[in-house]
């Protein structure tokens, strides 16, 4: 089930951008120690499902649309004004991967910049 949950860096980015939804898992002290939420102090970092982050961003007007061309995945991000861009690296090259989860993670990281 680990593939369902956002990694620590993404969970922390979400928290820093206002994500405060109930999660069944929190990170505490280091990102490999997980415990049910009710046993952790208030300062733990919620570990959301990827889908929770996608839906939360949707509610903020930022929409992630994965794309598959038959060989690789890429993603587009739409902001609340309807403008979009394809997820790109630092050199402005479109990021493509055969791993859907990797593309979602890149897209979520970029999407938080639009909030």
N, C-alpha and C positions, 0 to 999 in steps of 0.2 A: 504493500500500500504506500510505500515511501514515494512512489512516482506521482501520487495524487496531491502531495503537499508541496507548497513552495519552499525553496531552500532558505536558509537563514538570511542571506544578503537581500533577497527579494522581500521576505517577511519584514525585515527591518525597514527597508525602503517604503513599504506599504504603511507601516506604523508611523513613520516620519511624515507621510503625506496624508495622515488622518484616518487611515483604516483602523476601525475599532469595533469590528463585528465579532460576535461570539465564535470562538474556535474550540475544537475539542482537544487541541494540543498547543502547548506553548514551548518556546525555547527558553531555557534558563541557564545563565552563566556561559554556557558554550552551546554551539548549535547542534551538538549530537546528543544532548541530554534532553529527553522528552518525558513529560509527565502530564497526566490529565489536568486540565485547567484549574479545577477546584483545589488542587494541592499546591499551587504555586503562588508566590507573592505577586502583588500588583504590578511589579516592574518587569515581569516576564514579557517576552516578545511573542504575540500570537502567531501561530503557524497555520495560516489559512490554506484551504484547498486552492489549487490553481483556478478552479471554476468560481470560487468565492471572489477572487480578485477580479476576474473578467467581469462578473456581474456587478461588483461594486464600482468598477470603472465605468461600466455602462450607465449606472445611476448618476455618475458625475458628468456624463456626456462624452466620454471617451470610449470608442468602440474598436475592438481588435477583430480583424477578419483574417484568419489564416487562409492561405491559398496553396493549392497543390497542382503542379503541372504534369503529374504522372511519374515524375522522378524525384523531385525535391519539394520541400515546403518553403514558403516565404510568408510574410504577413503584411497587411496594411493596417494603419491606425487612422481612424477618423476622429476629429475633435468635434466639439459641440457646435461649431460653425459649418460643419460638413466638409471641411478640408481634410485631405488625407495625404499620407506619405507612406511609402514602402519602408520597412525597417531596414536601415543601412548601417554599415560599420563606420569607423572613424574616417576612412578614405572615401566615403560616399558610395561604396559598392553595396548592392542589394545583398542582404544576408540570406543565404539558402542553406538548407540542411535536409538530410534524409530523415532526421529525427524531429517529429512534430513537437514533442515536448520542449526541445531546445529552442525552436522558433517561438513558441508561446512565451517562454521565459525571456527571450530577447525582446519580444513585443511588449510584454508587461513592463519591463525595465524602462523602455522608451516611452510607454504610455504614461507612466508616472511623471514624466517631465512636462506633460501637458496640463497637469492639474494646477 
